[in-house]
Amino acid sequence: MHYAFFSEMLLPEVNRWQAEQQRTRQRLAFLNRRPKDLEAWKAECRDRVFAALVYRPEPCKPDAAILERVDKGDYSRERLKFHTAPNVTVPAYLLVPKRVKLPAPAVLALHDHSGFYYWGKEHIVETENEHPVLTAFRQRRYDGLSFPATLARHGYVVLTIDMFYFGDRRLILDEDLDRGINDHSKIESKEIIDQINDRNGKAEHVIYKNMIDAGITWAGVLAWDDIRSVDYLVTRPEVDSRRIACTGLSVGGFRANFLAGLDPRIKAACVAGWMTSFRNLLPRYESYTVPAGWPPGLLDDLDYPDVGALTLPNPMMVVHGWQDTLFPPDGVRAAFTNLAKCYDAVGKPERFQTFTFDGPHKFPLEAQQRMMAWFDRWV
C-alpha cells in the first residue's frame, strides 16, 4: 500500500497505531533490566521470543540426502536436502573447503528477499551455466560476488538453505504446470521470471494470512529452519561445532539477528541491511517490511536490537548503507546505540562493530571483506 494512501485516507488511524507502538516499553530489554545473571536473563527472553514466534515443531533427525557433489577446485559444493521438521524438507548447498585442517569453522549464510522468489540459495551461491538474470541480480546486491564461495575458499564450511517461499520452496500453481513454466529444469525468459516474482510478491500477504490462521508465524518458520540448519551443521565431521557464525543481507540479516540471539552455538554474527528499532517504522517504513518482519506482540518485551543482544557477549557486526530506503535513519541509529550500550555494559565494547557506507540496500565488497576479517578474529 502506498504511503500517500495512508496520508490521505488513514492518517488518524495510523497515528493511533503509532501511539500504541510508542506505548510499548520493551520491559525485558537488557538496558531496562540490567540483569546480574546474564544467562538467566537470556533464558527468560528466549522463552518469550519462542512463544511469540509460535512455531516449534517436534524435533527430528535431519535425515540428510546428498543429491550432487561438484569439485570447485578450492572447495567442493554439495547439493542436498534435510529435514527441519517431521514433514518439512529444505534444499541446501554445503561448501566444504579443501587444503585446510578439518574440522573447520562454519558459517550459515542466509540469503536475502529482494522480491526475487524464483531462486533462493542461488542468490548467493554461484553455480555453473548461471542464468543471466541471476548474475545481474548478484551484481546489484553483492557486487557480483558469491560470498559463500569466498568464505569456503578462505577455509570455512558454508551452509545455505532455501528460505521458505523462495527457490525450490517457492509458490508453484497448477496453472504454471499447465503452461509449462516456473520450472528450474529449463532456461526460462527474463519476462517469465519477472512475472513469477511479481505474482509471488502479490500473493505473499495471502500466504502470511494463511500461516497466521493456521496458528504459526512466518518469522517462526524462518527462525526454526535456521536453528535446525545449525543442528545439521554440527552433524558434519568437517565442522568444528564450537566455531559457527552466521551472516546475511536484508531478510537474511533479520534471520542472522534472530539466530544469533536464540542459538548460543552461534559464536559471531554479521547482520547486513536489516537493523533498526521497530518503534520507528510507523507510519511510512512499515510498508517496506516483509511479513516475517516482526512476531506479533513481542515489541512490548523486546525491540529488534534487543533480540540481537541475546547473543551477548558473543560478537556482532552490523552493516548498513545510508542510502538504504527500507529503514528510517533514526531507527538505525537507535539500534546502533542500543547495541553499543549493551556491549559496553558487559565490558566487551570491542565485540560490537558497525560498518556503514554511502550506498543502497546491498552487501558490497568492502563489507564482505570486513565480515571475513570479523569472523577470522572471533570465530
Long-range contacts (C-beta under 8 A, 24 or more apart in sequence): 1-287, 2-287, 3-283, 3-284, 3-287, 6-283, 6-284, 6-287, 11-283, 14-282, 14-283, 15-283, 17-282, 17-283, 18-282, 18-283, 21-278, 21-279, 21-281, 21-282, 21-299, 22-279, 24-279, 24-299, 24-300, 25-300, 26-299, 26-300, 26-301, 26-302, 26-303, 26-306, 27-300, 27-301, 28-301, 28-302, 28-306, 29-301, 29-302, 29-303, 29-306, 29-309, 29-338, 30-306, 30-309, 30-312, 30-342, 30-345, 31-338, 31-341, 31-342, 31-345, 34-345, 38-312, 38-313, 38-346, 42-264, 42-310, 42-312, 45-301, 45-302, 45-306, 45-307, 45-310, 46-261, 46-262, 46-310, 48-298, 48-301, 48-302, 49-258, 49-261, 49-262, 49-295, 49-298, 49-302, 49-307, 49-310, 50-262, 52-217, 52-295, 52-296, 52-297, 52-298, 52-301, 53-217, 53-219, 53-220, 53-223, 53-224, 53-295, 54-215, 54-216, 54-217, 54-220, 54-295, 55-216, 55-217, 55-220, 55-221, 55-223, 55-224, 56-220, 56-224, 57-84, 57-85, 57-86, 57-88, 57-224, 58-85, 58-86, 60-85, 60-86, 62-228, 62-231, 62-232, 62-235, 64-232, 64-235, 70-128, 72-149, 72-152, 73-98, 74-98, 74-99, 74-152, 74-153, 75-149, 75-152, 75-153, 77-125, 77-127, 82-232, 83-228, 84-224, 84-225, 84-228, 84-229, 85-224, 85-228, 88-225, 90-161, 90-162, 90-169, 90-225, 90-229, 91-120, 91-121, 91-161, 91-162, 91-167, 91-168, 91-169, 92-121, 92-159, 92-160, 92-161, 92-162, 92-229, 92-232, 93-121, 93-125, 93-148, 93-158, 93-159, 93-160, 94-157, 94-158, 94-159, 94-236, 95-125, 95-148, 95-149, 95-151, 95-152, 95-157, 95-158, 95-159, 95-160, 96-152, 96-157, 96-238, 97-152, 97-153, 97-154, 97-155, 97-156, 97-157, 100-155, 102-237, 102-238, 103-237, 103-238, 103-239, 103-240, 103-241, 104-155, 104-156, 104-157, 104-238, 104-239, 104-240, 104-243, 105-155, 105-156, 105-157, 105-239, 105-240, 105-243, 105-244, 105-245, 105-375, 105-379, 106-156, 106-157, 106-158, 106-159, 106-233, 106-236, 106-239, 106-240, 106-243, 106-244, 106-245, 107-148, 107-151, 107-156, 107-157, 107-158, 107-159, 107-244, 107-245, 107-246, 107-247, 107-375, 107-379, 108-158, 108-159, 108-160, 108-226, 108-229, 108-230, 108-233, 108-244, 108-245, 108-246, 108-247, 108-259, 108-266, 109-147, 109-148, 109-151, 109-158, 109-159, 109-160, 109-246, 109-247, 109-248, 109-252, 110-160, 110-163, 110-226, 110-246, 110-247, 110-248, 110-251, 110-252, 110-253, 110-255, 110-256, 110-259, 111-160, 111-162, 111-163, 111-166, 111-248, 111-249, 111-252, 112-141, 112-248, 112-249, 112-250, 112-251, 112-252, 112-273, 113-163, 113-166, 113-250, 113-251, 113-252, 113-290, 114-141, 114-250, 115-197, 115-201, 116-166, 116-197, 117-165, 117-166, 117-167, 117-170, 117-171, 117-196, 117-197, 117-200, 117-201, 118-167, 118-170, 118-182, 118-193, 118-196, 118-197, 119-166, 119-167, 120-161, 120-162, 120-163, 120-166, 120-167, 120-168, 120-169, 120-170, 121-160, 121-161, 121-162, 121-167, 122-167, 124-148, 124-160, 125-149, 125-160, 131-187, 131-193, 132-190, 133-190, 133-193, 140-362, 141-249, 141-361, 141-362, 141-363, 142-249, 142-362, 142-363, 142-364, 142-368, 143-362, 143-363, 143-364, 143-365, 143-368, 145-365, 145-368, 147-247, 147-363, 147-368, 147-371, 150-368, 150-372, 151-372, 151-375, 154-372, 154-376, 156-245, 156-375, 157-233, 157-236, 157-238, 157-239, 159-229, 159-232, 159-233, 161-225, 161-226, 161-229, 163-222, 163-225, 163-251, 163-255, 164-218, 164-221, 164-222, 164-225, 165-200, 165-204, 165-207, 170-196, 170-200, 171-199, 171-200, 171-203, 171-207, 204-290, 204-291, 205-291, 207-291, 208-291, 217-292, 217-295, 217-296, 218-290, 218-291, 218-292, 219-254, 219-258, 219-292, 219-293, 219-294, 219-295, 220-295, 222-251, 222-254, 222-255, 222-258, 222-292, 223-255, 223-258, 223-259, 223-262, 226-255, 226-258, 226-259, 226-263, 227-259, 227-262, 227-263, 230-259, 230-263, 230-265, 230-266, 234-265, 241-265, 242-267, 243-267, 243-379, 244-379, 245-269, 245-270, 245-375, 245-378, 245-379, 246-270, 247-271, 247-272, 247-371, 247-375, 248-272, 249-273, 249-274, 249-362, 249-363, 250-274, 250-326, 250-361, 251-290, 251-292, 253-319, 254-292, 254-293, 257-304, 257-305, 257-307, 257-308, 258-307, 260-308, 260-310, 260-311, 260-314, 260-316, 261-307, 261-308, 261-309, 261-310, 261-311, 262-307, 262-310, 264-311, 264-314, 266-311, 266-314, 267-314, 267-315, 267-378, 267-379, 268-314, 268-315, 268-316, 268-317, 268-374, 268-375, 268-378, 268-379, 269-308, 269-311, 269-314, 269-315, 269-316, 269-317, 270-316, 270-317, 270-318, 270-319, 270-371, 270-374, 270-375, 271-308, 271-316, 271-317, 271-318, 271-319, 272-318, 272-319, 272-320, 272-363, 272-367, 272-371, 273-319, 273-320, 273-321, 273-324, 273-326, 273-361, 273-362, 273-363, 274-326, 274-327, 275-304, 275-305, 275-308, 275-318, 275-320, 275-327, 275-332, 275-335, 275-336, 276-304, 276-327, 276-328, 276-331, 276-332, 276-334, 276-335, 277-303, 277-304, 277-305, 277-331, 277-334, 277-335, 277-338, 278-303, 278-304, 278-331, 279-303, 279-331, 279-334, 280-327, 280-328, 280-330, 280-331, 280-334, 281-327, 281-328, 281-331, 284-328, 285-326, 285-327, 285-328, 285-331, 288-325, 288-326, 288-327, 289-326, 303-335, 303-338, 304-335, 305-334, 305-335, 305-338, 305-339, 306-338, 308-339, 309-338, 309-339, 309-342, 312-342, 312-343, 312-346, 312-348, 313-343, 313-346, 313-348, 313-351, 314-351, 314-378, 315-351, 315-352, 315-353, 315-374, 315-377, 315-378, 316-351, 316-352, 316-353, 317-352, 317-353, 317-354, 317-355, 317-370, 317-371, 317-374, 318-352, 318-353, 318-354, 318-355, 319-354, 319-355, 319-356, 319-357, 319-363, 319-367, 319-370, 319-371, 320-354, 320-355, 320-356, 320-357, 321-356, 321-357, 321-358, 321-359, 321-360, 321-361, 321-362, 321-364, 322-356, 322-357, 322-358, 322-359, 323-358, 323-359, 323-360, 324-359, 324-360, 324-361, 325-360, 325-361, 326-361, 351-378
